Amino acid sequence: MIQEKFIIQEGAIFIADSHHHSLYQNTLDSAFQELLQFSSRQIFLMGDIFDFLVGSVQQSLRDNQKTLELLEQLSFKHKIYYFEGNHDFLLSQIPHFKNICYFPLNVQPVCFDFGGKKAYLAHGDIFLNWQYSFYTKMIRQHFFIKFLDFFSFFLYPQILHYLKKKKKKKKMTKNTNKSLIDGDKLAFLRINKYKKNLNISNDSYIVEGHFHWGKNVKFHQMNYIGLPFFACKKKYFVVEYTNYCLSLIEKEL
């Protein structure tokens, strides 16, 4: 975990899981254009901002060129913190990110201060099982990325087809799937994972995306904030301080 001191400022914006792709799910272009009209502030992009964007897979960069240019414009006006997700990774070296503070998976969670308290920020796909950890390492290996880029004429369309099909299935089962983990139980499990893996105080905050939850829960003084699924309703959170507590107020673009 990074030791550098970061501070969350009031008015900061949190966006997670927009799953944007310019060819089939344009969730970001209008949102970024609107954010360009906001006064200067911090913007936290909490992973899976793009549905498939990998730094060395050139076709994924070309397809999202316009959105990346808008993101770069945002970085000239706002302080952007970008947390690598499981759909968008290895992005730190692309030119559009030169003014963006980028956090790869292996440094997450990142500790931020606010009002004397700590907030631990991550995309959310950490402290899971060993199989998932192995998978995240494999898809970031140099040989795998080179292979994917070289055969992108065939593999890239297959990946996009799979992602589009997955989204359609999610929409169809959203209201009928009874196997989804209960929200309060998810927060309890995530808090325990953090406490097991990190030495964190009981009055800390945990802020994650990934699970598309969109709720705040408090267990024994510790606050878990599950960020909403931006791709669905374009909802985001704005930071407010109330009685020395971090409040994330839900808004909609």
N, C-alpha and C positions, 0 to 999 in steps of 0.2 A: 504494500500500500504506500502511496506517495506521502512523503513527510512535509512537503511544502504547505504553507498555510494559505488556505483559500477562505473567502468570506462570502456568504450569501447576503445580497442586498435586498432591501425592501423594493417591491416592484418587479423583481425578477420573474421571468416567465419560464414555465416548465412544459415541454412538449415531449410526448413519448409515443412510439408505435404508430407513426403516420403511414408506414408501409407504402410509401410513394413509389410509383414508377410512371414515367412520362408516357409510356405506350398504352397502359391499361388502367391505371388508378392514380390520376393526377390529384393528389390531396394537398400538395404543397405550394404550387406556383402562386395561386391567389392569396394563400395565407402568408407567404413570404413577402409578397407585394404589400399586403396590409401592414405587416410588421415593420416595413421600411418607413411607414408613416408615424410609427410610435417614437416617443422621445427615447434618447439613449438609455439603455439598461442592459442587465444580464439576461441572456437567453440560454437556457439549458435544454439541449437536444439529447434526450435520454435513450437513444438507441432504437434500432429498427425504424429509423427515420425514412430510409429507402427500403423498398422491398427486396431489391437485390442490387447491391453496389459494392464492388470489390476493387480495391485500388489498382491491381495489376491486370484486371480483366477489362480490356480496353472497350469492348462493346458496351459494357454496363455504364462506363463513363460517357461514351458518345450518346447513348440513348437518353441520359439524364443531364445533358450538357446545359440546357436552359435553366434547369432547377439549380444546378451547381453554380452557375453564374449569379443567380439570385441570392444564393447562400453566401457567396463571396461578397456581394454588395452589402448584405446584412452585417457581415463581419467588419466592414469598414465603419459602420455606425454603432453597432452593439458589441458587447463582449460575449462571444459565443463559446460555450462549453459543450463539446460533442463527446458523448459516451458511446463507444463502440457497442453495437448489438450483434445479434447472431445472423442478421440479414445484411448488415453494412459494416465492413471491417477492412483493415489494412489501408486506411484512407489518409494517414498522416502526411504522406509524401506527395499527394496530388496538389497541383498549384492552387486550387480553389480553397485549400485549407491552410494557407500560409499564415493567416491572421487568426486562426481558430485554435483554441486550447483543446487538444484532443487526448482522450483517455482510452487507451486500448483495454481489452478485457483483462489482461494480466495485472493491471494496477488498480482495478476496481475491487471493492468500493473505494471512493475518494472521500476523505473527511473534509467537510466544510464547517467553518465556525459561523455562528450567528448569536449575538447577545450573550456570549459566554457559554453557550451550549454547542453540542456537536451534532452534525447531520451527516450520515453516511449515504453517499449517492452511488448508484450503479444502475446499469440497464436492468439487471435482475437475474440473468442466467449465470449466477455464481452460487457456490455452496450447494450444488445439486448432487447427483450421483456420479460415480466414477466413469460410467459409460458416457454421460454427456460431456464430462470434462475431457475425456479422450477424443470425442467427436470435435469439440471446439478447437483442440490443438491440431488435429489432423487437417481440418479445412483451412487452416492458416499456414500450413507447411508450404515452403517455396515450391517444391516439386509438384504439389497438387494444384497450386495456383497457375504455374506455368503450363501444366497439362490442360487445365480448364481454359486458359487463354488461347492456347494453340489450337484446340479443337472447339473453339467457341462457335464456329459456323454451324456445328451440329449440336453441341451440348447446351449452348446458351438458350436457343429456342425451347429446348426440352425443359430446362429449369423454369423458364417463364410460364410454360404451359402447366407445369406442376403447381407453381405458386398461384396461378389464376384458378385452377381447379380446387386447390385447397381453400381459397377464400370463398368460392361459391359454396363449398360444402359447409364452411363455418357459418355462413349466413343462413343456410337452410336448417342447421341444427341448433342455432343460437338459443332459441326459446324452448327447445324440447330435450336438450341433453341434460339428463339428471345426474350424470357422473362427474360433472364439474365440481371441483373442491369448494366447499363452503368458504365464503370470503373471510369470516372471522377466524376460521381454522387456518386458512392460508397465512393470515397475518401472524398468528401464533407460531406456526411452523417456521416462517421466515425470521421472526425475531429470535427464536431459539437457535436457528442456524448461525445467525450473526453472533450471538452471545457465545456459541460454542467455538467459533473460528476466530473471534476477535475479542480483545479485552476492552469492552465498551461499557460506559456508565449507564445506569438504569434510566436516566432522564434524556437519553439520546434519541435522535430521530433516524429512521431508515426511510429513504425515498427511492422507489424503484418503479420501472415500467415492466415490460415483458409479459406480465400476467393479465394485462388489459382489464384491470379491476376498477379503478376510479373511486376509491374510498380511503378514509382515514380511520385508523383504529388505535386505541390505546390499551396496552396491557402492562399492568404494574409499573406505571410511570413512563414506559417506553412507547414511543409513537411510531406506528408503521403507516406510511403513506404510499398507497398503490396508485400510480398515475393512470389516468383514463386512456382508452383506446382512441387516439386522435383520428385514425382512419375512418372510424364509424360516424362520429358526430362532430368532429373538429373541436373537441373540448381540450382545454389546457388549464393550467393552474398559474395563478399569480400570487407571489409571496406577500404576506402582510404580517407585521409583528403586533401581537396583542398580549399585553401583560407578560412581556418577556418570553412569549411562546411563538413558535413558528406556525403560522396558519397559511395554508394554501387554498386560495379561493378559486372555485371552478368558474371558468368563463368559456365563451364559445365564439369562435371566429366566423 
